[in-house]
Amino acid sequence: FFFKQKTAYEIRNCDWSSDVCSSDLSRDRWSARATMRRSRLERWKPGVQARFRQCWRRTFPPLPRSGWTSFSSSSADPVDRQTEPDVAETKTKAKKKSAKKSDPLGQHGISGELALDLMRDMLLYRRFEEKAEEAYAIGKIGGFCHLHIGQEAAAAGSIKPLRHDDYVMSAYREHTQALAKGVDPNAVMAELYGRKDGASGGKGGSMHIFDAECRFMGGHGIVGGQVPLATGIGWKIKYKGEDTVSLVFMGDAAVNQGGFHEALNMAAVWQLPCIFVVENNEYGMGTAFSRVSRTDMSTKSTPHGIPSHSVDGQDVLATYAFFRDLADKVRHGGGPKFVDLQTYRFRGHSMSDPVSGTYRSVEEVEQDRKSTRLNSSHSSVSRM
């Protein structure tokens, strides 16, 4: 059902704006051929008909809307196509208006330069963790190693708004958080290698990175063990009348520890300038959080009278804007706060754990990988 080259060439070079084509192929002959082909179409199967229509549209594109007139010139009421609005142009304008309304940088009050800094930071975190993963795989790094791949936006968005003299404390998945607080990447990597020029003199390893000058008060290997310590720093801040804050990260499993509830109770009673952040990646090691708790993560601080907040930790812009405002409130006497920072890790619990195993499927990991906001933040920066 493909046309001969000569016929196709003649038809493509017709002057469609006039009543008579410049080709020597008359309209009567063309109409007869079209009728014959329509009769053949009635006997063909639906699949073949669809294929024919596709070829037909490719060979004979629709007539241009501008300058198009009706072929029936004898009609009493000719159709004026030029007066109709351009649908394509209207859709383009609508898209531009919607793009202006959904400007993420303006919505969160973030400048273009700051957005680029956040992107550079997240790329540094991702490349750092990938190199650590590679070094561990070939035996250059020993001991335990817990990667933060997939949670870069949570680290960048929550620590970037803090001041240099604010305190940050974390658990054992803290490589990128140390980088975000200002610890030299070479010192962090040297610590992973066990070198004496590491952040902790090569004696702490992956889980115990520490830098007092940057006020990064270390990673801690005991689940929930860092929460009372960070509360103690908050008490020190209030006792000395400082205007700094103490921010502490923890994993899902830490909220079921006794020290967590004791620390939150004291912080609430004394109104300490503490921010308790749970990196809610849905799992405590290899156990889903829903299997070990009947209450939602956002309600864990409610019995102690501490306000709870939830934020999308995969959206770096939203995370930054949220912690910028939250730190300012806590700094000026707003009392302790609890944050459910919803995120997801793309690697296993540690290097000894596969990416997906008995407790989560490959499809689950890929779905969360595709829905992460790292790509959306890149799109926001590229539109500047």
N, C-alpha and C positions, 0 to 999 in steps of 0.2 A: 504494500500500500504506500510505498514511498514514491514521490513524484520524480519525473525526469528532471535532470539538471536544468535543461533549457526552460521548462515550464516554471520551475521554482525561481529561476533568475528573472524571468519576465514578470512574475507576480510580485517579487520583492521590489522591482523597479517601477511599479505602477504609481501613478499620481493619484493617491486616494482622496485628495481634497477636491477633485473634479468629478463630474458625473460619469465621465467615460474614461477608462483606463488608457494610458498611452501604449499599452501592449497590444499586439495584434490579436491577442486572445480575447474574443468578444465575450460580453457578459452572458449572452445566451448560451454559448458553448460552455462557459464556466458554470452556469446554473445547471445545465444538463449533466455535467460531470459530477457536480455536488449531489444532485438527486440520485444518480446511479450509485455513488458511494454510500449515501444514506440507506439505500435499499440493501446494500451488501452488509452494512452494519447491523441491520435487524437480524441477520442470520449468524452473526459472530457471537462468541461468548462474551460475558461482561468484562472479563479480564482483558481480552483483546480490544474491546471497545475503549476501555480506559487508556490502554497504551496508545491507541490511535489518536485519542483526544489530546494526549500529551504531545505527541509528534505534531499534531495539527497546530497546537498553540505555539510550539517552538518555531514551526515553519512560517506561520502567519500570525505574528503578534497582533494584539489589539490596536485599533486605529488610534492615533494620537488625539487627545481631547481638544487641544488647541487648533482652531481652524477647521474643525470637523463639521460638515453639514449633512443634512439628510439627503439620501439618494433619490427620494421621492419628491422631486422639485415641484410636481404638480399638486402637492398636498395643499389644502386650504390653510392649514395652521402649521407652518413649518416650525420645527423644534430649534430653539436657539440654545445650543450647547454651551456657548461662551458665557452665558449668564449664570451657569451653575457654579457653585463654589468648588475650589480645588480640594478634594478630600485629602490627598497626600499632604498638601501644604497645611491643612488644618490639623492633621495628626502630628506633623512635625512641631507646630506651635504648641500643641498640647503637651508633647514630650518635654519641650524646653521649659514650659511652666512647671510641670511636675518635677523636673530636675532641680529647678530653683527652690521649690518648696521643700525638697528632701535633701538639701545640702547638709551633709553630716558635720562638716567643719563648723559652719555657722550655727548649727543646732546646738553643738556642745561648746561653743565659744573657744575653739582651738584654731590657732593661726596655721598657715601653710608651712611655715618653717618648723613649728613644733611637730606637726604631723610627719614631716620628713625625718625629724630626729627620732620620733617613735618608731618609724619604719626601719631606720638604720639600727636602732637598738635591738629590735626584734630579729633582724637578720643576723646581727652579731650573736645573739643568744642561740639561734638555730644552728649556725655554722660552728659555734663553740661546742655545742652538744654533739653534733655529728662527728667532730674530730675526737671528742672524748669517747664516743661510741666506737670509733675506728681503733683508737689506741687501746681500749680495753679488749677488743676482739683479738688483737695480735699480741696481747700479753704485756704491753707497756704500762698499763695501769692495773693495780691489784686491789684486792679487798672488795668492798661493796661499791656500786655505782648506780645511782638513780637519776635517770635523765628527765629533763623538763620539757622535752619536745612535745609541742602541741599546746603548751601553757605559757608561751612567751608573752602573749598579750596581757595575761593576768599579772605577770611580773612587771612589765613595762608600764602598764596603766596604773598600777597601785603604788609603785615606788617612785616613779618620776615626779609626781606632784609634791613629794616630801622635801623638806629642807635638808641640808647637809648635816645639821646637828640633831635631826630626828633619829630615833633608834629603830632598828629593824632586827627581828629575831625570827628564826625559821626552824623547820624540821630538817630532815636529811636530803630532801630534794631541793637543794638551795643554790646550785651553780649559777643559774641565771639571776637569781635574786641578789646574790653577792655582786654580780656585774652591774645590776641595775642600781645598787647603792653606791657604786663608785669604786669597788675593789678592782685593782688592775687585772685584766684578763690573763696576763702572763703569770701573775702570782697565783691565780686560781688554778691555772693549768699545771703550774709547777707543784702545787699542793697535791693535785691528783697523781702526779708522777712520784710523789714522796720526796721531793727535793727540798734542801734546806732553805732555798729562796722562795718557798711557797708561802701562802698567806698565813699558815699556822706553823711555819718552820718545817714542813714536811711530816709532822707528827699527827696531824688530824685526818688527812685524807679527804675523800669525797664528802663524807658526812659531817665534817667538823671544820668548815671554813670560817675564819674569824679575822676581823680587822677593826680594832678599837678606834683608829683614826677616822675611818668612814662610818663608825658607829653601827657596823654590822656585827651584831653580837652572837654570831655563830649559828651553824646548823647543829641540830641535836638528834642523836640516834634513838633516844627513848621516846616512844609515841606519847605525845602530850606533855613531855617533861619540860618543854620550853615555855609553856603557858604560864605557870606560876613565876618563872624567872622574869618574863616580860612584865608581869603584873608588879613584881618588885621594882623594876625600873620605873614603872609608872608612879609607884609610891615615892621613889627618890625624886622624880620630877616635881611632884606636888609639894614634897617636904622642903625642897630648895627654892620653890617659887619660880621654876623655869617655865618657858612657854613652848616647850618641845612636846612631842608625842611619842608614844611607844607602840609600834605596830608589830604584831606577831602573826606569823603564818602557821597553819596546822593542816593536817589532812582530815579526811572524813572520820577515820577511826578515833581521832583524839577526843571527839565530843562525848564519847562514852567512858572516858577516863575520869576518875575521881578528882584528880588535880585540876581538870578543866572547870568543873563546877565550883570547887573551892576558890579558884582564882577569880572566876566571874562574880562570885558572891562578894568577895572582898573588894573587887574593883567597883562594884555597884554601891556598897556601903560607904566607901571612902571617895566615891566619884573621881576615880583616877583617869588621867588622860591616856587611855588605852584603846586600841582598835584591834579587836580579835577577828582574824580573817581565816575562814575555812576555805581552802582550795577544794571545792566540791567537784571532784572528777568522777564521782559516782561509785568509786570502789575504795575499800580499805584493803590494801594488798590485792588479794584475789577474791574478795568477798564483796558482793554488791551491798551498798549501804541499806537498801530496802529490806535486806534479810536480817539486819541486826538492829533495826530501829523501827518502832511503830509510829513515830512522830516525824514530821518533816524537819529538814535541816534548819529552816528559817525560824523554827520555834524553840530551838535549844537554849536561847538566852532569855526567853520570856519568863520562866520562873524566877529569875534573878532581877527582873525589872530593868534589863538592858535592852534598848531599842535594837531591833533586827532589820537588816536591809538585804535585798537580793539584787545582784547585778550580773549581767552577761560578761563573764570573764574572757570570752572569745572576741569581744568587740573592744578593741583597744581604745577607741575614742570615747565610748560610753564609760569604760572603766576609769580612764583618766579624769574625765569630767566629774564622775561621782566621787572619787577619792580626793580630788582637789577641794571640793566643797566640804566633804566629811572631815578631812584633816583640819580645815579652818574652824569648823564648829568645835571639835574636840580641843583644839589649841586654845580656844577662848572660853573654856569652862563648860563645854557641852556634856562632859561626862563620858563614860565608856560606851563604845558602840560594837555591835556584832554584825559581820558581813558574811553572807553566803555568796561566795565568789564562784559562780558556776562555770566550770571549765572541763577539759577532757585531755587525757594524755594519749599520744599516738604510739607510745612504746609500752612495754610491759612495766610491771612494778619496779623491777630492777633489770640489770643486764642478764641475770640468770633466768629471767622470766620471758617467755616468748611474747611477741606483739599481741597475738590472739591465741588463746589456749582453751582450757576447759571452762573458763568462767566468762568469756565473751567471744563472739564470733567475728570472723573477718568482715562480714557485711556491716556489723555495728561500727567497727573501727573506720571503715571506708566511708560510711554515711556521715559520721562526725567529722572526718577529715574534709569532706566536700563542703560541709555546712559551716566550717570555721570562718571567722571574719578576717583572717589574715589577708585573703584575697580581696575582700570588700574594702579593707582599709587601704590596700594598694590602689584600688580603683579610685578611692576618694582622693588620694594624693595625686594620681595621674591626671585628674580633671582640673587641677589648679592651673 
